[in-house]
Amino acid sequence: MKIHGISIIITLAIAVSCSGDGIPVYKDASAPVGRRVDDLLGRMTLEEKVGQMNQFVGLEHIRRNEASLSEDDLRNNTANAFYPGFNADSVAEWTKEGLVGSFLHVLTVEEANYLQSLAMQSRLQIPVIFGIDAVHGNANAPDNTVYPTNIGLACSFDTGLAYRIARETAAEMRAMNMHWTFNPNVEVARDPRWGRVGETFGEDPYLVSRMGEATVKGYQGDLSSDDVLACIKHFVGGGQPANGTNGSPADLSERTVREVFFPPFEAGVKAGAMSLMTAHNELNGIPCHSNGWLMEDVARGEWGFKGFVVSDWMDIEHLHDLHATAENLKEAFFQSIMAGMDMHMHGVYWNEYVCELVREGRIPERRIDESVRRILEMKFRLGLFEQPYADEKTTMDVRLCDAHRQTALEAARKSIVLLKNDGLLPLSPEKYRRVLVTGINADDHNILGDWSADQKPENVVTILEGLRMVSPGTDFVFVDQGWDPRNMSEANVEKAAAQARRCDLNIVVAGEYMYRGRWNERTSGEDTDRSDIALVGLQDELIRKVAASGKPTVLVLVSGRPLGTEWAAEHLPVLVNAWEPGMYGGQAVAEILYGKVNPSAKLAVTIPRSAGQVQMIYNHKPSQYFHPYVLTESTPLYPFGHGLSYNTYEYSGLSVDRTEIPADGTLKLTVKVTNKGSMDGEEIVQLYVRDRFSQVTRPVKELKDFARVALKPGETRTVEFTVTPDKLRFLDRNLEPVVEPGEFILMAGPSSDDRDLLKTSVHVIE
Ligand code: BGC
């Protein structure tokens, strides 16, 4: 197919107007946004409108690929943008002609400003909106604060922290001329084989909803020039892929979709999210990118979503070349737009084909106007017309500032889960003077996690560096295992085993490899799914050989997904899950090991023993384990909500202010929590509900509230939860919401494990 620039036909519509001093209304900052949009739309040609609906990757990204990859690689690697016959210079030309609405993967403020300067040469000077995957800080770009990834953040159960991180990220993004983050990922992660668990808030719809809405509010503020646009993604079902691989089919009943996967998206829309990304996968046979039920009926119709929908990477194209529901690309664009799509990520054929579809009368121009209106409204509200550039001189005043670094450290401290402690922790520097440190993640920037570029060494504290910083008197003996779990050497394992015999204690830092810069070597992250959740390579052997020294061995896991380390959980005294803790992960791990920080995080996702146990979730149906497995356990390695502290917290006095309520009634539940330990601490108190008998089967329990409570040694606090009808509601046989009369069991405690929970029962009366 021949690609050519589309020449602009200048047809000024009649609806345009000027303010008193001759400035077009759309350029008048004091005019209401609605009027500015109408005025601008009235001036635009069809080509310019369709251009607003298209996104391209940044020129530097294209150039890097043009320079380093063969044509064949480029064509066959969907992670790289490549348009045969249309190169970076052509994209620049189109930008000057006003045919590009947005860019993604622009990594420097200089490039963003440059691209904007091209857009400012266009006829109507409509600024481009820059989108980027700022999933845990604007970490894909260098020199930004890198917070823990979402899975760790969710383990903090701290919505205020999620809000603060999103605010800070918005500030760092605006300082780079970025306006739109492709986050929060509010998928519910129900399969640990899936490589993207780390960018989600875990397996529970309630927790994901609360973390997601806090994040949306943090990014968007009041949607003005200090804020960035949030994007709730990926709509929907990708967190339970057929075989655990990214983008494979989601075959889910409408009940499951509505009960499990929709709530976080609905919460995101209600929190004001103004963009939404559809999922790679098909849902029950209909690809999400051409699914009008999802985009139009549910998101816009049922929830009142007012923002714009963006496609995911090449996924409209995949309607044709993967899902095969469209015979050609033009048909794919047609299907997607008519199902409700507003913006195309990313590529060259869009402009020409979509204009043709309009001219042929297949897509009404008013349908195009709808999408353009939504996109322009965001550009106006975010102040891009008044402030198209960021100040390159002051950009670093904001990025990586002290306050943001402090938040990154706090978040790491609150997100690291102490899974097991036989009393070895906190470590005594007097007792353990010589300490072996080894494992692929012991001294590596991989702790930054997926969706992060490498960052300067002075902005990252590795775990080894953290240990040396926190316990300066200890002799840490480091045995390097390289960064690559797939290529560990027996010789290095033996070296570590030999050193272990000479040390007083061992710290093995194992896990997954997520760094995007070595895409093909990763073991976890986007498009990096596994059929197993055991440790990769010689890591298990390393742990066993080091432990065979007879010296106490601490295992720290750095990973975006749950890992089934059953042997270690049984045989080692200490197991710590650090997730992907970000730039100060090393400091936070060390502070926790040495008791400078009391761990408080709780698992946002169940840790199964093996991939064979999948699906393993805490909120399963009553019959799930009626017949347990033979030969292996049917229980998780660690349950959802589990996480230890250096204190024990005693739960007592669970009570309700009434035991009978009408279906629309509310009750108060209180529970006392006492710090029985000797350190200040924070405990995450969890409230679960079970509907005892119901017309359709209900989960054995569902998280319905939580509270993070700070307690001094010996202190008791009474935590109060309000049980409102929505916490008792479910979908009846006709998928209508109902609160049924009958018994409900309310449970409060430190984890989802039945043995940890205090219980009481209440009745909903007719
Ligand atoms: C991912 C999205 C992401 C997009 C842009 C896709 O491969 O699925 O989550 O926002 O790339 O980087």
Residues whose N, C-alpha, C, O or C-beta is under 5 A from the ligand:
A	BS01	BGC	D133 F182 D312 W313
